[in-house]
Amino acid sequence: MRLPRLLRPLLDYFAGSVRAKLLFLVLAPLMLGFPIIMGLTWYWSHTYYHKLLVFKVGSDLVSAHEYFDRVVADVGNRVEGFADSRRLAAALAHEAPSADRSAPGAAHQGVPGELQVLLEQVRGERGLDYLNVLDVNGRVLRSSGTLPAGAERAHWPLVMRAIREGAASGVEVFEAAELGAIAPALRERARLALRDTPRARADDRDEETRGMVIQAAAPVVDARGNLVAVVEGGLLLNGNLAIVDTINAIVYRDGSLPLGSKGTATLFLGDARIATNVRLFAGERALGTRASAEVREHVLEQGHTWLETAFVVNDWYVSGYEPVLDSAGERVGMLYVGFLEAPFRVAKTVALLVIFCLFLLISLAGAVWSLQWARSIFRPIERMHGTIGRIEAGEGAARVGEVGSRDELGLLAREFDRLLDTLAGKREQLQQLAESLDRKVVERTRDLEAANAELRTAQRQLVMTEKLAAIGELTAGVAHEISNPTAVIQGNLELLREELGEHATPVLNEIRLIDEQVNRIRKIVTKLLQFARPGEFAGYAAAVDVNTVLADCLVLTRQHLSRQGVTVRHEPGTLRLVEINEQELQQVLINLIVNAVQAMPAGGTLTLTTADWDERGPGGIVARGVCVTVRDTGQGIRDEDLARIFDPFFTTKKTQGTGLGLSISYSLVERYGGRITVESVPGAGAAFTVWLLTEPEYHVEPVEPARNGGA
């Protein structure tokens, strides 16, 4: 497993060091206790911090809910108080004859009656936005706004509850048309432009035209308890900043939020803020902004209370949301209270950092004191350990010496020195005996190594000879079997041309192709024979200038170079002559040049260099020669192919080549005591170097070629 391999060096260190064990025993309580205590402190502080903030905002939401319920009840009390007032009874008594003598709606024509004036006066006194007097069937008798007499109001549940049961109040949502019918000013007050808000659900509307209204209705009864009328009144909550400011003042009075946090309160119609003291930039209230999508789903769609942090307009607040229900129990809005989380989070972080620093300082002080106390224990041990290391390094006279300790460790150090003195005497005797034995072993080993080297060389030569003999026998047979059919094909082609004459013109190209392939077969057979029986193809050796041969090779391959778009750099650097057959050297170099050009199908640079080389031995220079390097800028040779590059029949050209070119080239160079090496970096080209001797050492039986490396 991987983990034990990573821990093994550390475990080995502790297993082999007394000092490490003592230090671990001393420091473990601090090293392990500190992170554990800090982790528990962070966990507990985070958990209880979160619970405390949630509990705080939960109690704040309860206070806001109670105040909002009192506001709803207060609107109901205002309407009910007016319904029970003598002024209304008197106004209704005076209005009744007029109403009886006129058609519905006639009281709104001409000069307003006493009831109309009373409604306007009471609406202002009681802080309501509209006030209507309805008949026992829920139709308008008189209105403080623009509702005509006879307008139907019985479709509101609270009105019907007042007719049937008694006074009632609650929250209702009025459409823009309904608000305009009551009073055009209310429709304009309710209209609110919606603003794009981060994290809010997408909404196609540009504005909110509905109004959230606290609606109240109360019955008007005569002295005998009979219902004679119904009073309906309401308070529009859109833009009603006094309510949210009062909630904020009650819930978050001065000093209730430490650390500079600010409390906020908001009324929502749906997910849009219609009354809020949440601020935007420059102190502007965030009216028309919307709650985040997760809050909307949790509160409005699922009907749950939200007690958690939430993103409010432009910052994170510890927030409490609860749904606002209308008289039918439908969720039509939300009531919100919350306060900025950032000051509390910063305070928590600072407190944790202070605790961390205190614990760290205490731990460091304890570690320093513990280490000072532990040094008196492991100082003698370190001295003995150091002495052992010096002895292992070859310092036989090393001793522990006086450690200044009178306890068991001091006694152990003195006994250790006495044991070392005894061992030193024994070691000297053993060393003398070992030196004598070493001399005899070295002499015998030298003889065995020489014999083994000769044996390995003979085995390698024998294996190669057997391989070449087998290849030669196989090649001779294959060449004989192939030569006869190719000769027949060649002869019949000539006969075909003569017999057909002009009639052969349509198939001359095919005949030419057959002729070329037959010649190709003959060349392959010749290469096979040249590889298998190099002695039969050996030429006359003479002193050759390699620079001149390279120049001739460039002339012979000029068309091939120009066709491939290859740039040639010829850098001669030697004046020495080498003894070799010129045609065979030319064959080797042309083969290397053609291979280099084929390695650069998109063009590149071919660099040809010559240089002197001297091989030195213990007695000075043992060989002189010339090295010729053919370097290309192609894709290079893969590492796995380098070891087989000179093997017979190995080729990376899948559609051309026999894999004999480099093998034959190596055999030709090796015949004169030289060699060919190759260096390559994949993607950066390859360099073949031919090492030639000025005075060749002819090899009758070739040895296995070196695969890479240099001179």
Secondary structure, DSSP 4 states (H G I P E B T S, - for coil): -HHHHHHHHHHHHHHT-HHHHHHHHHHHHHHHHHHHHHHHHHHHHHHHHHHHHHHHHHHHHHHHHHHHHHHHHHHHHHHHHHHT-HHHHHHHHHHHHHHHHS-TTGGGSSS--HHHHHHHHHHHHTT-SEEEEE-TTSBEEEESSSPPTT-B-TTSHHHHHHHHT--EEEEEEE-HHHHHHH-HHHHHHH-EE----TTBPP---SEE--EEEEEEEEEEE-TTS-EEEEEEEEEE-TT-HHHHHHHHHHHT-TTSS-TT--EEEEEEETTEEEEE--B-GGG-B-TT-B-BHHHHIIIIIT-PPEEEEEEETTEEEEEEEEEEE-TTS-EEEEEEEEEESHHHHHHHHHHHHHHHHHHHHHHHHHHHHHHHHHHHHHHHHHHHHHHHHHHHTT-TT------S--SHHHHHHHHHHHHHHHHHHHHHHHHHHHHHHHHHHHHHHHHHHHHHHHHHHHHHHHHHHHHHHHHHHHHHHHHHHHHHHHHHHHHHHHHHHHHHGGGGGGGHHHHHHHHHHHHHHHHHHHHHHHHH-GGGG----EEE-HHHHHHHHHHHTHHHHHHHTEEEEEE------EEE-HHHHHHHHHHHHHHHHHT-TT-EEEEEEEEEEEEEETTEEEEEEEEEEEE--SS---HHHHTTTTSTT--S-SSS--S-HHHHHHHHHHHTT-EEEEEE-TTS-EEEEEEEESS----SSPPPPP-S---
